[in-house]
Amino acid sequence: MSSIVYVGLDVHKRVISVCLLRQETGEMINEEVLNDRERLGRAVRRWSKWGELRLCYEASGAGFVLKRWMDDLGVCCEVIAPSLIPRAPGDRIKTNKRDACKLATMYAAGLLHTVRVPNQEEETVRALVRLRTDLTGDMTRAKNRILKYLATLGYNYSGRTWTQAHRAWLAGLSLEVLPRLIIQTHLEELDALVERRQRLSQQIEVVAQSEPYHTLVQRLMSLRGIALYSAMLLVTEIGDVHRFGNAPALMSYLGLVPQEDSSGDHRRRGGITKAGNSRARWVLTEAAWNQRSLPGRCARLKKHWRTQPPAVVAMAKKAEKRLHDKYWKVALRKDPRTAVVAVAREMAGFVWALLRVEVP
């Protein structure tokens, strides 16, 4: 039986710091390889002469490209969750070489947690959905720039901004040539962003009609506060829900569980961890605000439920009542924001159940 060589890769834009740990002898070898598919492939073929290779690197801006290169070569490679790497309190020195050696050592000891690697199609669709979120953020910044500049000129709109009445008010302002040019330039940028987001939304709707997204998206849209875009974001960010053995595992992945610092008889619980996927957590917290109103009054849900299997509708109705009761139970004792977080956590449980439900 050939020996195993554990390889830690500290990946950067141009260079990869490499540490090879030979299980047979305990020898550690450090190298540097250019971040290039051909150069890395030659190095991997050279290392494979020493034994069976098992590579790992941290999930980062490098994405999953290296993982797919190694899959093409038939070499075992895993992507590690950076936030779950054990760190010693007294370790104050950080270099590329030390990071690569730490990865190799901990990987050999089985102390690292891997992340799920999406396939190329899943990653592309997820990037498409994230792009719409980025455009929404750009639109918000463009609107704020316009309002702040008008405030420096002494113009403040008293009503609700960015309605048709507000745009008519902007067009009717008596500004000099240069201020008018500045406002018009900002408005043109905003209108261009709105048009781009509309095109993206149409494309997302097309993707949402195809499998495997259609069934899952329609199920999640059975929940109050979840429309097509929110459902697509949850499906693409969560990925394969079957990797979560129970609902609390998904809640933890979304960072919706409370922090805890306990020792002996002392027990202290704080706010939520906010670890894991922030985009999906944001969608659930926004949807949680919709649970304030009484259940059974949403016309969209009633219409949508007619197209869903009875098992999905029953679960959605149960969620609507339970989440409404949960919100007011916590809000009356504490405050609305705490209630929203509690509802979002419980809502994650219903998302887990709806994505896994077996429909005859």
Protein Blocks (a to p, Z undefined) as FASTA:
>chain_A
ZZdddddddddfkbccdddddfknopacdddddddfklmmmmmmmmmmnoccdddddddf
klmmlmmmmmmnopacddddfklgccdfklmbdcfklmmmmmmmmmmnopaccdddddfk
lmmmmmmmmmmmmmmmmmmmmmmmmmmmmmmnopacfbdghifklmmmmmmpccdfklmm
mmmmmmmmmmmmmmmmmmmmmmmmmmmmpcfklmmmmmmmmpghiafklmmmmmmmnmpm
klpmbfklmmmmnopaccdddehjbccddddekiajfklmmmmmmmmmmmmpcghiafkl
mmmmmmpcfklmmmmmmmmmmmmmmmmmmmmmmcmklmmmmmmmmmmmmmmmmmmpccZZ
